[in-house]
Amino acid sequence: MFQPKFFITNPILKYIGAIEGAKEVVDYAVMVPAWEVKFQDEAKVRTVHFGTRIEGNELNYSQAERVMAGEEVLARERDIQEVINYRNVVEYIDKLGERYNVEGPGGRAVYGESWLKKIHELTTEKILDKGNKGEYRQTRVVIKNSQSGEVSFRPPLPLEIKMQIEEFFDWLNSDKGRDVHPILRAGITHYELARIHPFVDGNGRVARAFALLVLYREGYDVKRFFSIEEYFDKNAEDYYSALQSVAKKNGDLTPWLEFFTKALAVELNKIKERVRSLSIDFRWRDRLGRQIALSERQIKLIEFISEKEKLIVRDAREVMPDVSDDTILRDIKDLMKKGVVKKRGSTKNAYYVMKK
């Protein structure tokens, strides 16, 4: 029976605390819906770009973005296909990761080999032949240090793969496995799938994607604004060193989980700060009991009132010179209706302030 070995250290507690704090800010932020979509789209591009670049893909960010948008890019065919494939993987786990999309007793998320194989199939479409796509490897493999060429790890033999995968999923779906914090479950998932190395190619992408799926399905999608892949790629040496440390410490996952939780904490903190800079005071959501849908024009008006403490229509013309007075007044009336601003003064000398 698979049983992960690790200790809850002060760094792990610190990083999980930071993750929880950032998650609360992002979840409660009141943003323009179009901005939320923009954040999600950007996170998807970062996940695909950095998730393939760490494996040697040579496309730059702009090229990856264009490939994902269906545009033509002059580059190596395999690099283009890897980006297309990983985009499809991210879209697949987006669907599987919906919080309401659960199975099993009590509506709990249940994970299985079929999802693992499908993710690999999507990852290696038009790269591996049919006999290897979504199928466990039938050959022995070794992991070598890219600089020294020395063998750094020997994954399980082909005959051991299915049994070890089944034991891992048994743990992941068990009550004992569910007692572990979701963030740590995701980190353990990443390591164990990378360790077993069940496929002939694409194991890193599959392991990272499945870890992301665990986060999504267990309440840590954080509006899907983040890309942990970006941290892994930008700290690639530390990433691989943390993975390799487990074998050196006789299966102790603690150093790897410290790295994994730090990566997620750093990325979510970046998102938290960006969201705060673009969102309306997230306390309104508690005060009004709902999320407020605001247009980009309304955001500009509120930012002006917050800075100057009041707004008259003449001021709004300076903020939005291409917008008519009628449109501005409609936006202001909508903000009043939503309980965000209030009017003061007579009609001729009217001005608007934030509603306390």
Beta strands, then each sheet from edge to edge (+ up, - down):
strand 1: 143-144
strand 2: 151-153
strand 3: 341-344
strand 4: 351-354
sheet 1: 1+ 2-
sheet 2: 3+ 4-
end
